[in-house]
Every structure is written in C-alpha cells, then in structure tokens.
Amino acid sequence: MEIKDLCGDLSTALSVHFDDKDRYNEYFSAAVLVPLIWDNDQISVLFEVRSTRLSWQPGEICFPGGRIEMLDDSPLSTAVRETAEEIGLKAEQIQVLGALHEVISPIGVRLYPFVGYIHDTQHINANLDEVSEIFAVPLDFLLAAEPTVGHMERCTRPLDDFPFALVPGYSENWQKRKDYQVLFYEYKQHVIWGLTAQVLYSFIEIYKVMGNKKTEK
C-alpha cells in the first residue's frame, strides 16, 4: 500500500464524528438540568432529593437528570427527558437556556449540565419512584453563599490480574495521584454537595459575571 493510500484510508477511518454515542460507554455519562423557577416573588433554583429506594446515591440531593441512553438524540434531550419524567412535566414546559461546561468526575462520571427555566411550576409533580422531595433555594441566597470546601484524594490500586512481572518495582499498594476539591452548600436542613454543588458553582459564577457586565453598562 502506498503512503498516499494509507493516509487516505486512515483519514477516512479517523473521521468518525467525535460526538458518536459509543464514547458514552467510556464513563457513566449523564445529563442534568439546572432548573430555574419563579418562587415566592424571586428566582430560585430547583433541587431534588433522590428516593431512598434507588440503588445509586439514594437520599442525596441532585438536579433532575440521568444517564444518557442510546435512544437519546443528544445529552440535551436526555436532560429534558429525565427532567420531564422526574418532576411530572412535558418537555415543552421546559425552556432550555443553554449549556454549562461538561464535567468529568474523578470517579468516572461524565456530566453534561444545562440550564432551563420552568414557567408552569404549579404542574410540577414529583415521580415518587425516583424523587422523594423537591425544594427550591433562592438564587440570591446562593449568590451570597460561600461553599464549604473539602478535599478528597484520588488513588490507584492494582488488582489481582495486574502483571507485576512486566514492570518490576511497581508498588502493590495504593498510590496517591491527585487531590481534588469537593464543594458543600448548606440551605436549611439540606446539604448540596459533590457533582451537584460543582455544577451549581459553575452556574453561579456565570451568573455573577453576567450581573457584573450589566452593572458596567
């Protein structure tokens, strides 16, 4: 095979679209919506408390959302579909405002967050199979809040099938790789933390920048 043909064939083989859904299998890939609502005469952020009957993170606070399925057109369609299912709305009742930066968690989660506005809050009806409680936090409270910052350590540990004979001197013990921060927001009896707090922080920072730009004009 000539170099020209080889390069052409490789170019074709490598032209697979980057957003091909097969890549979702590399991580637990999920999408969430940061829902804004008008509550008690102010903008608030809606949160869910996951049902204690769920096997994944039971009882924790999160945004509506879930795992990206192969039948979903995009992460955005996942976020809208899951939000509609979990809080009892139709997709058309959710006004999507835009996307936040994708988050890749040290624990192997790839998260696609979006921001939306829900007009008809009177129609919200939690799916009790997945959601035990829905509550709202005033945006002004979140803008003024300073999250508590903790840290976790990411490490690696070889398992039984690791071929130590091929890499003499490699340790069988846990090896520290990197520290990463974990954020915590407290509101009344609720603690918002982990990936949800990270997404929330990202949204709040964007909102603050937007507010500063308006003030400058």
N, C-alpha and C positions, 0 to 999 in steps of 0.2 A: 504494500500500500504506500502510495506517495504521501509526502508530508502534507501537501495541499488537501488531498482527500481525507487524510487523518484529521487535520484541523477542522475541515468542514463537517465531518461526522461527529467529532467531539462537540463542535459548536451547536449542532442540532440536538445532541443528547443532553447538553447542559442548558438548553433553552427552556426547560420546564419552568413554568411560572413559579415564582418564589412563594406565592400565596397558595400553592397547591395544598389541599387539606391533609395530605399524608403527613405533612410536617406536624400537624396537631398531635400525632401519636408520640412525638418525642417527649412531650410533657403532658401533665394533666392540664389541658388547655380549656380555659373557661372565659366567659364574658359576663360583665356586670353592668348595671346601670346605676348611676348616682342620681336618684330621683329628687327633683326639687318640687315643692308644693307650696301653696299659699295656705298658711295655718295660723289662726289667731292673729290676723292682720299683719303677718310678716312672712317673708320667705324662710322656709325651713327645709332641712334635708331629711328624707325618709329612710329609716333603717328597719331591718327585720331581725327577729330573734328566731334562730333555727329551731325546729321541733326537736325535742329530746329523743324522738323515735328514729331520727336519722342516724345512719352509721357514720357519716362524715361530718365532723365538727358539730355534734348535737349541742343545742343550747347556746351556741355562740352568735354574736351579732354580726350581721353582714349586710351587703347591698343585695337587691334582687339580682338573680343571675344564675348561671350554672354552666355545666360542661358543654363544650361545642360538639354538636352531633354532626355526623357526616351528611345528613339531610339539610342542615342549615346552609343558607346561601353565603353567609359571612358571619364573623363574630358579632357584628351589629344585629343581625337577625336573631342570633342566639340571645343576646341581651334583652331585646324587645320581647321575644317569645317567652323567655323564662320570667321576665317581669310580669307580663300579662297573666301567665299561669299562676304565679305565686301570690299576686295581690288582686286577682279576680277582675282584670280589666281586659278590654280589647286592644289590639295593637294600635289601632288608630286613635286611641285615647292618650297615647304617649307621644309627646313631641320631642324628638331627638334633637339636641342642640349641638352635639359634636363629640369628639373623642379625646380622651386623655392619653398620655404616653403608656404604651404597653409595659407591663410589669413582669419580670421574670424572677420568681422567688427562689431563694437558696434551697427550698425543699422540693423543687421540681414542678412548680406551677407556673404556667404562662397565662397571664391575665390581661384581657382586653377590656379596659373600662371606658364607658361612655357616660355622657351627662344628658339628662332629659327633664322635661317639665310635664307634670301631670295636672291637667286642668280640673278634671271631674273627681275630686277626692271623695265625694260622697258615694261614689260607686266602688271604692276600694273595699275588697272583701277577702281577707287572708285565706289562703288554702291551708287548712289546718293539718294536712298531711305533711306539709313542709315547713310551715311557719306557725310558731306559737304566739307571736306578738308582733305588732307593728307600732313603731313610735317615731315621732318627729323631733328633731333638735333645731332650734332657731339658728339660722345662718349667722346672725350677729354674735351669738354665743360662741360658735365655732371660730369665727374670725378673731375673737378676742382671746380664745383659749390657747394656752401653751401646753402642748402634749408632753406627757412624761416620756422620757427616752430611756429604754433599756437596751442591753446588748446580748446577742447570742453568738455562739462560736460554731462555725462550720468546720466539720472534720471529715476525714475519710478513714474507713476501716476495711482492710482486705478480708474477703470471705474465704470459705474453705477451698474454693476452686482456684484461688489465686496462685499462679505458677511462680512461687518464690525462687525456684532453682534458676529461672531465667534472669532474675535481677538480684544477684547476691547482695546482701546488705540491706535490702529493703525491709523496713520495720513491719512487724505484725501488729503493732499497737495503733491506736487512734493517732492520727496526725492532724494537728491544727492547720487549717488553711487560711481562714479569714474570719474576722468579726464582722457582724452586721447589726444595724440598729433596728429596734422594734419600738413602734410608737404606741402610746396609750392615751385615749381621750376619755375623761370621766364626765358623765352627764346624769345627774340624779343617781339612780341605782344601777345605771348601765356603764359598762366599760367597753369602749370600742377600741380594738387593737388589731395587731397583725396586718395582713394584706389590706383589710378594710380601712384601717387607720392610715396606711400608706397611700391608698388611693384618695382618701379624704384629704390628706395633707396636700397632695398634688393639686387637687381641685381648689382648695382654699388658697394656695399660693397663686394660682392663675387668677382667681377672683380678686385677690388683693392687687395684683399688677393691673388688672382691668380697672379697678377702682382708682388707683393712682393716676392712670392715664386720663381718666375722666376729670379728675381734680386738676390736672395740669392744663386742661384746655380752657 
